[in-house]
């Protein structure tokens, strides 16, 4: 937080995904995050245009500080989004918005920064396990793509977020059916990453692959339609696609847990899981998470949590500005 900015001055927060741009305001005096608005990214050419539209909507000409989380690696000044048409310069955006400072974070880096502040109803535990204090935490979640990050303690005792691009690791089948699905996906993708099956686009890919394997014609369904038909038991291919995605997420989360030694727990976020209600707890996610052969007992001791807090990435952005926002 800039010491020259008054504590009660508003700061801009943002969480930019492949489909939506979520904005809000926070003050440095411990009050809750306010004025949350979601804008469709497809209606704006870049971040500056969307942020200008938001500020105009909430009646602000400008702000002095901003922290924006974005579904993209932060590598240099120019950002070109993987799952979106936006491409922009961070410094040019700062100048266009008239900001003294603009902090850009990977969206799942912001999620990791928020994790220590989540408690009570913010989290729903799936399965057994108990977090080991100060042990590493892993975060993963399907949205438009698949986000992955982690959180570790430094020698000084601070939590340090680690941004990564774990959604682009190679998808690993764990049974013959998943191997068959992978073979179908290989026909259109030379590299089948985890997010090609564990995400909104992944649900669509799984549905089409399953229809092909079943010898049925796939309808032009988007992820929300696949989910709705699965939850209402209208279509067996949709039902299998959703269940398969949950199981594949369990395997991916387990790989993250053993790689990181995440005995502090695995946190599941992302818009796809948030729309499943109590289905996710009944799915094969946790069984897949624990299915690690000789390491099954190790996995059973690691808790897995669904993040139920509203806009956790915005909480992480506030903390990136050195502000602990109040909770409603």
N, C-alpha and C positions, 0 to 999 in steps of 0.2 A: 504494500500500500504506500503510495506517495505521501510522505509526511507533510507536503505543502497543500495537499487536498483536504479541505475541511471534512471532519468525520461525518457530518450529516449530508454531504454532497452525494448525489447519486452516481454510481458506477454502472457501466453497461456490462451485462453478462450475456453470453451466447453459447448455444449448443447446436452446431451445424452438422446435419447428417446428409445422406444422399437424397432424401425426400423432403425433409422439413428443416427449417431454421427456427430455433426457439430462442427468444430473447427475454430478458428480465432486467430489473434494476435491483441493486443492493446498496445499502448505506453502511458506513463504517462504524455505526454505533450499536451493533448487535441486534438490530431489528430484522424481521424476516424478509426474505426475498419477495419482491412485489412486481406488479405489472407484467405478468408472464403472458406472452403472446407467441403463437406459432404461425409462421409464414411458410408457404410452399416455395421451395428453392427454385422450382421451374419457372416461377413468375418474375425472377430477378436475374440480371446478368452476372452479378458478383456479390461479395459480402458487403461492400460499401453501400450498394443500392438497397439491399435488404435492411441493413442497419439504419440507413437514413429513413426508410419507410417506417420502421418500427419507432424510431425517435419521434417522427412526425405524428404517428398514431397516439403516442402517450403524451404528446404535448411538450417535448423537450427539443430545443434547438441543437444542443450539443451536450456532451459530457467530457470530463477530463481524462478519465481512465476507463479501460475496458479489458476484459479477459474473455477470450473466445475459444471454446473447444470445438475442434473440427475433425471430422472423420477422414483423416489423412495424416501421413507422416509430416512432421515439421522439420524440413531440411533445407535451410537457406531462406531467402527472402520470397521467392516465388513459389506459390502453392498451386498445384493442379490436382483437383480432386479425382479420386479413383472411380467413385460411383456417382459422379455429378459433372455437369458441364462447367462449373466454376473454375476459373484460373485467375489469380490476382497476386499482386505484390503486397506484402505485409506493410512495408513502409509507405507505399503509395496509399494504401487503405487508411493507415493512421492519419496521414495528411488530409485525405478527403473527408475524414470524419472530424477533423480538428482536435484530435486527441493529443494529450501530453505523452501518454504511454499506451501501447497496445500489446498485451501479452497473449500469444497464441499457444494453445496446448493441443496435443492429440486428444480426441474426445475420451478415449479410455484412460489416458493419463489423468484427466479430470475426474473420471469415475473413481480411479484409485485414490486420488486425493480426498474424495468424499468418504471413502469407506470407513475410516476411524470414527467419523461423526455419526454413522448410521447405528441406530439402536431401536429396541422395542419393536413397534409396529412397522418400522422401516424395513425389517427383514423377516422373511418367512423361511424357517429351516425345513429342508427337505431331507428326510432320513435321519440317521443317528450321527454321532460324532460330537466332539467337543473341541473348540478352538484352543490351541496352545498360545498363551500370552506371548506377544512379541515375535512369534513365528511369522514367516512370510505369508502373505495373502495373495491369491490369484483372482483375477476378474475376467469374465468372458461373457459374451452375449450376442445373440443374433438380432440384427435390425435389417436395414437395407443390405449391409454386409455383416461380417463377423468381427466384433471387437475383442481385443485381448490386451491385458496389461497386468501389472503386479505391483506389490507394495512390500518393501523390506525396511527393517530397522537399520539405521546407521550406527556407528560406534558411539555417537553422541546421544543416541536415543531418539532421534527424529525419524518419522516415517518418510521414506523416500519413494516416490512413485516412479515406476519404470514403464515408459511407453514402448510399445512393440507393434509388430504387424503379424501377430500369430494367426490371424484369420487366413493368411496366405500360405500356411504350411500345407503340405500335400495331404489330401484326404486319405485316411487309412481304413479300408474295409476290415470288418472283424468277423464276417460270416459270408457264406456263398451268395446270399441274396444281395448283400452290400457290394460284393465283388462284381456281380452281374450289373448292378446299377452303375458302378464305376466304369465298367466297359462301355455302357451306353453313353455316359457323359464324355468319355474320351473321344467319341466321334465328333464332337463339336468343340471340345476344349483340349488343347495339347497338354496343358497342365490343369488338373482338377484340384483346386485348392479346397480347404475345409469350408470356406464360405460359399462355394458353389453348391453345397448341400445343406449348410447350417446357417440359414438366413432367410429373408423374405424371398430373394431370388432363388435360394436353395430349395425352398418349398415348391416353387414352380418347376425347377429342374427335376426334383424327386418325383413329383406327380407325373410329369411327361415320361420320365424313364420307366416308372412303374406301369403306366398304361402300355407302353411299348412291350415290356416284358410280359404283361398279362394278355397281349394281343387285342387290346381295345383301343378305340380312337380317343385321343386326348382332346378335351375342349380347351379353348383359349382362356384358361382361368388365371387370375392373378392371385398372389399369396393370400389376400384377405378372403377370397372365395374358396380357396383350398381349405383354409382354416375353418371357415363357417360350415362347409359341407362335412368336414371331418368331425367337428364338435357335435353336429346334429345327425351324424351317422347316415348321411345321404349318398355317400359315394365311397366304395371300398378302396379305390385308389387314393383318394384324398385322406382317408383314415390311415392307410399305411404310410403315406408320405409324412403326415404329421407325427405319427409314432416313430417312424424311422429317423426323422430329424431330431426328436427328443433323445433317442438312443445315441445317435451320432454326436450330439452335444455332450452327452454323458461321457463318451469315450474321449472327446477332445478336452473336456474339463479334467478328466483323469490324467491325460497326458501332461497337461499344464501343471497339475498338482504334483506328480512325481518328478517332473523336470525341475520345478521350483522348490520342492520340499514344502509345499504350502500347508503346513499343519495349522496355520492360522485360519484356514478355511478358504473355500472357493465361493465367490460372489457371482451370481447370475443376473445379468441385466439385459437390456435391449428391448425394443418395442414388440418383437414377436412373442416373447414369453409373457410380457405384461398383458397380452390379449387372451391368454389361454385360461385365465381363472384358475379353478382348482384342478383342471385337467392335468397340468404339468406334474403335480404331486403324485397323481395316479399313473403317470406314464412310466416308461421303462428307463427314464433318465438315471435315477439313482442306482438301479440294478446294473446298468451299463457302466456307471462311474466306479462301482465297486469291483467289476469283473476284470481284475488284473492278475489272475493266476496266483502265483506265489506271493503277490503283494496285496491280496484281497483284505487281509486283516489290517494292513497299513491304511488302505483306502477307507475301510469302515470307520476308522477313528477320525477321519477328516470331515468336518461338517460342510455342507453345501447350503447356501442361502440364496433365495430369490430376493432381489432388491425391490421392495414395494414402495420406497420413498418416491415422491413426485419429483421429477427433474433432478436426479442426483448429480448429473454432470454440471448443472448450474451451481449446486452447492460446492462442488470441487473448484469451479471457476472463482467463486467468492473466496475460497480458501487460498487460491492461487494469488489473490490480491492481498492476502494477509488478513482477511475478514472472516470471523466465525459468525455466520448468519444465525439469527434467532430462528426457532422452529415454531410453526403454527400449532 
